[in-house]
């Protein structure tokens, strides 16, 4: 009887340990933000299911990640990081349930936020997560000015040209470890057509009788084109409801 109790307690402890590790891992990923040193969607490369082949579809378990600079798929081969050739991958399913698919001519990988069926065809809301270049440039300039001012204050203005070069290097090194400023770009896939979720495109694809309603909705609901919740509201209200 005592052996049975010990075994049960041991099993319970193991289950609790696994749950704790899973929770910690999910929490770490939730707090993760791509940096200049590691510009990837996930903190670590993960074994994901990669689908290839338009006619004869195949799936393979691949250790991979999504690069936020090009929104491209990177994978490991013989301990070497490789970038997947555009057009070769149909979609990627990560262990956390996120699915990415290539979008547009450049085949940038976007996360499928929601997938539905509209009039018998697959319909999707897709989010492309990318670096906000404007904010990145402003952030870099701010770092550069701060570093340059600090150096000039310490050593005087005689070495101004030299310090400018040093400041440029130091600013870049400091920024590499900081989170990259990110933004979102959304696409809709409706009735086999994939298009950017701009006001013009949305008005062209919703019920023509609801165009005025859509304009009022976006003003009153404070819709932000780069916000996932905002785009989900548009999706549910004007695409899932005809």
C-alpha positions in Angstrom: 0.0 0.0 0.0 2.8 2.4 0.9 4.6 1.7 -2.4 1.3 2.5 -4.3 0.9 5.8 -2.4 4.5 6.8 -3.1 4.1 6.1 -6.8 0.9 8.1 -6.9 2.6 11.0 -5.1 5.6 10.8 -7.5 3.3 10.9 -10.5 1.5 13.9 -9.1 4.8 15.7 -8.5 6.0 14.9 -12.1 2.7 16.2 -13.5 3.0 19.4 -11.4 6.6 19.8 -12.6 5.6 19.5 -16.2 2.8 22.0 -15.7 5.1 24.5 -14.1 7.7 24.2 -16.8 5.0 24.6 -19.5 3.7 27.7 -17.7 7.1 29.2 -17.4 7.9 28.5 -21.0 4.7 30.1 -22.2 5.3 33.1 -19.9 8.8 33.6 -21.2 7.5 33.5 -24.8 4.7 35.9 -23.9 7.2 38.4 -22.6 9.5 38.0 -25.5 10.1 40.8 -28.0 12.4 40.6 -31.0 15.7 42.4 -30.7 18.5 43.5 -33.1 20.6 40.6 -31.8 17.7 38.1 -32.2 15.2 39.5 -34.7 12.8 36.5 -34.6 9.1 36.1 -33.7 10.0 33.3 -31.2 12.7 33.4 -28.5 14.0 30.0 -29.6 13.8 28.0 -32.8 11.0 25.5 -32.5 10.2 22.2 -34.2 7.2 23.2 -36.4 5.2 21.4 -39.1 6.2 22.8 -42.4 3.9 22.2 -45.5 5.4 22.3 -49.0 4.2 21.4 -52.5 1.2 22.9 -54.2 0.1 19.7 -55.9 1.6 16.9 -53.8 1.5 18.5 -50.4 4.0 17.1 -47.9 4.7 18.0 -44.3 8.0 17.9 -42.4 9.1 18.6 -38.8 11.6 21.4 -39.1 13.5 23.4 -36.5 12.6 27.0 -37.6 11.5 30.6 -36.8 10.1 33.7 -38.4 12.5 36.6 -39.1 10.8 39.9 -38.5 13.1 41.9 -40.8 12.0 40.2 -44.0 9.1 38.2 -42.5 10.8 35.1 -43.9 11.1 31.6 -42.7 14.5 30.6 -41.3 15.5 27.0 -40.4 18.6 25.1 -39.2 20.5 22.7 -41.4 23.7 21.0 -40.2 23.9 23.6 -37.4 23.7 26.4 -39.9 20.9 29.0 -40.1 19.2 29.1 -43.6 16.5 31.2 -45.1 13.8 29.4 -46.9 13.4 30.1 -50.7 10.3 32.2 -51.3 7.5 30.2 -52.8 8.6 26.8 -51.5 6.5 26.8 -48.3 2.7 26.8 -48.1 2.3 27.2 -44.3 4.0 26.6 -41.0 2.3 25.4 -37.8 4.2 26.1 -34.6 3.6 24.1 -31.4 1.8 27.0 -29.7 -1.0 26.7 -32.3 0.1 29.7 -34.4 0.0 29.1 -38.1 2.0 31.3 -40.6 1.4 31.5 -44.4 3.2 33.4 -47.2 1.4 36.6 -48.3 1.7 38.7 -51.5 4.4 38.8 -54.2 7.2 39.0 -51.7 5.9 35.9 -49.9 6.2 37.5 -46.5 5.0 35.2 -43.7 2.0 36.4 -41.8 0.2 34.8 -38.8 -3.3 33.6 -39.4 -5.3 35.5 -36.8 -8.6 33.9 -37.7 -9.9 31.4 -40.2 -13.6 31.1 -41.2 -15.7 29.9 -44.1 -17.5 32.5 -46.2 -19.9 31.2 -48.9 -18.2 27.8 -48.9 -14.6 29.2 -49.3 -11.9 29.5 -46.7 -11.6 33.1 -45.4 -8.7 34.4 -43.3 -7.5 37.4 -41.4 -3.7 37.5 -41.5 -1.3 39.7 -39.5 2.3 40.4 -40.8 4.4 41.5 -37.8 7.3 43.7 -39.0 9.8 46.3 -37.8 8.5 49.8 -37.6 11.4 51.4 -39.6 10.4 55.0 -38.8 10.4 54.4 -35.0 13.6 52.4 -35.3 15.3 55.3 -37.1 14.1 57.8 -34.5 15.3 55.5 -31.7 18.7 55.1 -33.3 19.1 58.9 -33.7 18.1 59.4 -30.1 20.7 56.9 -28.9 23.3 58.5 -31.2 22.6 62.0 -29.9 22.7 60.8 -26.3 26.0 58.9 -26.7 27.6 61.7 -28.7 26.6 64.4 -26.1 28.0 62.2 -23.3 31.3 61.7 -25.0 31.7 65.4 -25.9 30.9 66.4 -22.3 33.6 64.1 -21.0 36.4 65.0 -23.5 35.5 68.3 -25.0 34.7 69.3 -28.5 38.2 69.0 -30.0 37.7 65.4 -30.9 34.2 66.0 -32.2 34.6 64.1 -35.5 36.2 61.1 -33.9 33.6 61.0 -31.1 30.8 61.1 -33.7 32.2 57.9 -35.2 32.5 56.3 -31.7 29.0 57.4 -30.8 27.6 55.9 -34.0 29.2 52.6 -33.1 28.2 52.6 -29.4 24.6 53.6 -30.2 24.3 50.7 -32.6 25.7 48.3 -30.1 23.4 49.5 -27.3 20.3 49.2 -29.5 21.1 45.7 -30.6 20.0 44.3 -27.3 16.8 46.3 -27.0 13.4 45.3 -28.2 12.7 46.3 -31.8 9.8 48.7 -32.4 7.1 46.6 -34.2 4.0 47.3 -36.2 1.4 45.2 -37.9 0.1 45.0 -41.4 -3.2 43.1 -42.1 -4.5 41.1 -45.0 -7.9 39.6 -45.7 -8.4 36.5 -47.8 -12.0 36.3 -49.0 -13.5 34.1 -51.8 -10.0 33.1 -53.0 -8.7 36.7 -53.2 -6.0 38.0 -50.9 -5.7 41.8 -50.4 -4.3 44.3 -47.9 -6.8 45.4 -45.3 -7.0 49.1 -46.4 -10.2 51.1 -46.3 -10.4 51.2 -50.1 -10.1 47.4 -50.4 -12.5 46.7 -47.5 -15.2 48.9 -49.1 -14.7 47.1 -52.4 -15.3 43.7 -50.7 -18.1 44.2 -48.2 -21.8 44.5 -48.9 -22.2 47.7 -51.0 -25.3 48.6 -49.0 -23.2 48.8 -45.8 -20.5 51.2 -47.0 -21.9 54.1 -45.1 -22.3 51.9 -42.1 -18.7 50.9 -42.3 -17.5 54.5 -42.5 -19.6 55.4 -39.4 -18.4 52.3 -37.6 -14.7 53.0 -38.1 -15.1 56.6 -36.8 -17.2 55.7 -33.8 -15.3 52.6 -32.8 -11.9 54.3 -33.0 -10.6 51.6 -35.4 -6.8 51.5 -35.7 -5.5 49.8 -38.9 -2.5 48.3 -37.1 -4.4 47.0 -34.2 -5.4 43.3 -34.2 -8.5 43.8 -32.0 -9.7 46.6 -34.4 -9.3 44.4 -37.5 -11.1 41.5 -35.8 -14.0 43.8 -35.2 -14.2 44.8 -38.8 -13.8 41.1 -39.9 -16.7 39.9 -37.6 -19.0 42.8 -38.4 -18.6 43.3 -42.1 -17.3 40.0 -43.5 -18.9 37.4 -41.3 -22.1 39.4 -41.4 -23.1 40.2 -45.0 
